[in-house]
């Protein structure tokens, strides 16, 4: 939710969120505020 709050605060429309899960596993998510 932090990325969504920052999008609203800065009046931006897209954000990229990445997370390392360890052991060569990772995820990436692109959020778009519409």
N, C-alpha and C positions, 0 to 999 in steps of 0.2 A: 504493500500500500504506500510505502514511502515514495516510490517512483510516481505513482498517480498523484500524490499530494504535491510533489515537485512540479509535475506537468501543469497542474492547476495554478500553482503559485507563480510560475514563470510564464504562464499563458502559452505554453508550447503544445504541439499536437502529437509528437511521437517520442518514444523512449526505447532504449535497448537495455535489457537487464540480463546479466550473465551470472552464473553461479557454478563454482567448482565443487563437485561432490567427493573428490578424492579418488585415487585409483584410476586416473585417466578418464573419469566420467565428468561431463559438464553439460549444462543446458543453456540455451539462449532464448530469450523471449522478446519480441517486439510488441510494444503496447501503442495503441493509437487512441487518442481521446477524440470522440466525435460528438 
